[in-house]
Structure formats: structure tokens, C-alpha cells
Amino acid sequence: MELQDVLRVAGVGLIIALLHLFFEHLGKKEFSFFLFFIAYLYMTIELIRFLRLFFQEIVIFFQWLTAV
């Protein structure tokens, strides 16, 4: 499941990067900036979700250690 999430984020990042370059080339710098900003917010939300999953796994591990 996590691999699919990482690949999805990578795919979105690549698409956003290509769109950013495309709009920069066309001279639509304002649109390119807002596209980049929205992508930054999306990546931040995904990173927070990944960190939450990571820390949940750490808590489960420590609970397993204390149960032994």
C-alpha cells in the first residue's frame, strides 16, 4: 500500500513539474506559480499523512516491546 502511495506522489510531482515548465514557457507565470503552490500544499499533506503512518508503526513496535 505504501509503495502505491509513494508512486502516486511521484507521478503527481512529475506531472506538476511538466505543467509548471509548460506554463513558464508560455509566459503564464502567475498560473505557473499557483499550480506550484497547490502542488506544494498537496505534497505537504501527503508528507504529514506518511509521517502519521510512520509514527503509528513506531508506537505499535514499542507496544510489542513492552508486551514481551
C-alpha positions in Angstrom: 0.0 0.0 0.0 2.8 2.5 0.9 4.6 1.8 -2.4 1.5 2.8 -4.3 1.2 6.0 -2.3 4.8 6.9 -3.0 4.4 6.2 -6.7 1.2 8.3 -6.8 3.0 11.2 -5.1 6.0 10.8 -7.5 3.6 10.7 -10.5 1.8 13.8 -9.4 5.1 15.5 -8.8 6.3 14.7 -12.3 3.0 15.9 -13.9 3.1 19.2 -11.9 6.7 19.7 -12.8 5.9 19.3 -16.5 2.9 21.6 -16.3 5.0 24.1 -14.4 7.6 24.2 -17.2 4.9 24.3 -19.9 3.2 27.3 -18.4 6.5 29.0 -17.7 7.4 28.6 -21.3 4.1 30.1 -22.4 4.7 33.1 -20.2 1.9 32.4 -17.8 4.0 32.9 -14.7 1.1 33.7 -12.4 -0.7 30.4 -13.3 2.5 28.5 -13.0 3.1 29.9 -9.5 -0.4 29.0 -8.3 0.0 25.5 -9.8 3.3 25.1 -7.9 1.7 26.4 -4.7 -1.2 23.9 -4.9 1.2 21.1 -5.6 3.3 22.2 -2.6 0.2 22.0 -0.4 -0.7 18.6 -1.7 2.8 17.3 -1.1 2.8 18.7 2.4 -0.5 17.0 3.2 0.8 13.7 1.8 4.0 14.0 3.9 2.0 14.6 7.0 0.0 11.5 6.3 3.1 9.4 5.7 4.6 10.7 9.0 1.4 9.8 10.8 1.6 6.2 9.5 5.3 6.0 10.3 4.8 7.1 13.9 1.8 4.7 14.3 4.1 1.9 13.3 6.7 3.0 15.8 4.1 3.1 18.6 2.9 -0.4 17.6 6.6 -1.6 17.8 7.1 -0.1 21.2 3.9 -1.7 22.5 5.1 -5.0 21.2 8.4 -4.5 23.0 6.7 -3.7 26.3 4.4 -6.7 26.0 7.3 -9.2 25.7 
